[in-house]
Amino acid sequence: MGRGRSVGAMRQRGALALRALRAWGPRQLLVAAAVAAAFAVLVGVATVLIPNPWFAREIETVWWNYPVWILTAIGVGLLTATYMRPAGTGAVDETPAERKSTRMGLAGGVLTWFAVGCPVCNKIALIALGYSGAITWFAPLQPVLAVAALILTGVALVWRLSGQVACPMPTNRRAGARGAAAELAR
């Protein structure tokens, strides 16, 4: 019984997230595209998924590096655009759920860098494990990090998007307070 409820709740969140995406305007779509491109270039250059003269990679890329890199870049771009406030609204305090989804999105982005990067070019892994340890222990862990990055980014995105529809924010604090007072008076 509990599993059926959780699956139903996940479906409902997914449906709300899709509804929120359909309601986006050009400003949010532009921000999503720009951030996705910037993230893809930043991670792609640093991990040499995009060949460049500044960085080198000792271990060749594997087939799954590219889809993880691109999907996470799209997710990070979309997630960033969820923080865009509608035009003409002021700043609103961040809720605990928003802080949690922010941390999940950041963790997903960082894990992507660890997942798609060269295992022996990663200075943290190299210092902690040494060259042979990075190949023996860290390289086999990279696909797990990739899946975790995709899940964290995806869950954060769905939470943020579904929250935009399920619990839309008032246009400003005064209007929100007046609207709530009027609703109570009815």
C-alpha positions as CSV (number, residue, x, y, z in Angstrom):
1,M,0.0,0.0,0.0
2,G,2.8,2.4,0.9
3,R,4.6,1.8,-2.4
4,G,1.5,2.5,-4.4
5,R,1.2,5.9,-2.7
6,S,4.8,6.8,-3.3
7,V,4.5,5.9,-7.0
8,G,1.3,7.9,-7.3
9,A,2.9,10.9,-5.6
10,M,5.9,10.6,-7.9
11,R,3.6,10.6,-11.0
12,Q,1.7,13.6,-9.6
13,R,5.0,15.5,-9.0
14,G,6.1,14.7,-12.5
15,A,2.8,15.9,-14.0
16,L,3.0,19.1,-12.1
17,A,6.6,19.6,-13.2
18,L,5.6,19.2,-16.9
19,R,2.8,21.6,-16.4
20,A,5.2,24.2,-14.9
21,L,7.6,23.7,-17.9
22,R,4.8,24.4,-20.3
23,A,4.0,27.6,-18.5
24,W,7.5,29.0,-18.8
25,G,8.1,32.2,-20.8
26,P,10.9,33.1,-23.1
27,R,13.0,34.6,-20.3
28,Q,13.1,31.4,-18.4
29,L,13.8,29.3,-21.5
30,L,16.7,31.7,-22.4
31,V,18.2,31.5,-19.0
32,A,17.9,27.7,-19.0
33,A,19.6,27.5,-22.4
34,A,22.4,29.9,-21.5
35,V,23.2,28.2,-18.2
36,A,23.1,24.8,-19.8
37,A,25.5,25.9,-22.5
38,A,27.8,27.6,-19.9
39,F,27.8,24.5,-17.6
40,A,28.5,22.2,-20.6
41,V,31.4,24.3,-21.8
42,L,32.9,24.7,-18.3
43,V,32.7,21.0,-17.4
44,G,33.5,19.9,-21.0
45,V,36.7,22.0,-21.2
46,A,37.9,21.1,-17.6
47,T,37.3,17.4,-18.2
48,V,38.5,17.4,-21.8
49,L,35.2,16.2,-23.1
50,I,35.7,19.2,-25.4
51,P,39.3,18.9,-26.7
52,N,41.3,22.0,-25.8
53,P,44.9,23.2,-25.4
54,W,44.6,24.1,-21.7
55,F,43.8,20.6,-20.2
56,A,45.0,17.1,-21.0
57,R,43.4,13.8,-20.2
58,E,45.5,10.7,-19.6
59,I,42.7,8.2,-19.6
60,E,40.3,8.3,-22.6
61,T,36.7,9.1,-22.2
62,V,34.1,6.3,-22.1
63,W,30.8,6.2,-24.0
64,W,28.6,7.2,-21.0
65,N,30.6,10.4,-20.2
66,Y,28.9,12.3,-23.0
67,P,25.2,11.5,-22.2
68,V,25.8,12.2,-18.5
69,W,27.6,15.5,-19.2
70,I,24.8,16.7,-21.6
71,L,21.9,15.5,-19.5
72,T,23.3,17.1,-16.4
73,A,24.0,20.3,-18.2
74,I,20.4,20.5,-19.4
75,G,19.2,19.7,-15.9
76,V,21.4,22.4,-14.3
77,G,20.1,24.9,-16.9
78,L,16.5,24.1,-16.2
79,L,17.0,24.0,-12.5
80,T,18.7,27.4,-12.6
81,A,15.8,28.8,-14.6
82,T,13.4,27.7,-11.8
83,Y,14.9,30.4,-9.6
84,M,13.8,33.1,-12.1
85,R,11.0,35.2,-10.5
86,P,8.3,36.4,-12.8
87,A,8.9,39.9,-14.1
88,G,7.8,42.7,-11.8
89,T,8.0,40.6,-8.6
90,G,10.3,41.3,-5.7
91,A,12.6,39.0,-3.9
92,V,11.0,36.3,-1.8
93,D,12.6,34.5,1.1
94,E,13.9,31.0,0.3
95,T,12.0,28.1,1.9
96,P,13.7,25.1,3.5
97,A,12.6,23.0,0.5
98,E,14.2,25.5,-1.9
99,R,17.4,25.3,0.1
100,K,17.3,21.5,-0.1
101,S,16.8,21.5,-3.8
102,T,19.6,24.0,-4.3
103,R,22.0,21.8,-2.4
104,M,20.9,18.8,-4.4
105,G,21.4,20.6,-7.7
106,L,24.8,21.8,-6.6
107,A,25.8,18.3,-5.5
108,G,24.6,16.9,-8.9
109,G,26.8,19.4,-10.7
110,V,29.9,18.7,-8.7
111,L,29.3,14.9,-8.9
112,T,29.1,15.3,-12.7
113,W,32.6,16.8,-12.8
114,F,34.0,13.9,-10.7
115,A,32.0,11.3,-12.8
116,V,33.1,12.4,-16.3
117,G,36.6,13.6,-15.5
118,C,39.8,11.6,-16.0
119,P,40.3,9.5,-12.9
120,V,44.0,10.2,-12.7
121,C,43.8,13.9,-13.7
122,N,41.5,14.6,-10.7
123,K,43.9,16.1,-8.2
124,I,41.7,15.2,-5.2
125,A,41.5,11.5,-6.2
126,L,45.2,11.5,-7.1
127,I,46.3,12.9,-3.7
128,A,43.9,10.7,-1.7
129,L,44.4,7.4,-3.6
130,G,47.6,7.8,-5.6
131,Y,47.8,6.9,-9.3
132,S,47.1,3.2,-9.0
133,G,44.4,3.8,-6.4
134,A,42.6,6.3,-8.7
135,I,42.5,3.7,-11.5
136,T,41.7,0.8,-9.2
137,W,39.2,2.5,-6.8
138,F,38.0,5.8,-8.2
139,A,37.5,4.9,-11.9
140,P,35.0,2.0,-11.2
141,L,33.1,4.4,-8.8
142,Q,32.6,7.0,-11.6
143,P,29.5,5.4,-13.1
144,V,27.9,5.4,-9.7
145,L,28.8,9.1,-9.3
146,A,27.2,9.7,-12.7
147,V,24.0,8.1,-11.8
148,A,23.9,9.9,-8.4
149,A,24.5,13.2,-10.3
150,L,21.6,12.6,-12.7
151,I,19.3,11.5,-9.9
152,L,20.1,14.5,-7.6
153,T,19.8,17.0,-10.4
154,G,16.6,15.4,-11.7
155,V,14.9,15.2,-8.3
156,A,15.8,18.8,-7.5
157,L,14.4,19.9,-10.8
158,V,11.1,18.0,-10.4
159,W,10.7,19.4,-6.8
160,R,11.3,23.0,-8.0
161,L,9.1,22.7,-11.0
162,S,6.2,20.9,-9.2
163,G,6.4,23.5,-6.5
164,Q,5.9,26.3,-9.0
165,V,2.5,24.9,-9.9
166,A,1.4,23.2,-6.7
167,C,2.3,26.2,-4.5
168,P,2.6,29.3,-6.7
169,M,4.2,32.3,-5.1
170,P,2.2,35.6,-4.8
171,T,3.4,38.4,-7.1
172,N,4.6,40.3,-4.0
173,R,4.4,40.1,-0.3
174,R,1.8,42.7,0.2
175,A,-0.5,41.3,-2.4
176,G,0.0,37.8,-1.0
177,A,-0.9,39.0,2.5
178,R,-3.9,40.9,1.2
179,G,-5.0,37.9,-0.8
180,A,-4.7,35.6,2.2
181,A,-6.6,38.0,4.4
182,A,-9.4,38.4,1.8
183,E,-9.6,34.6,1.5
184,L,-9.9,34.2,5.3
185,A,-12.7,36.9,5.3
186,R,-14.8,34.9,2.9
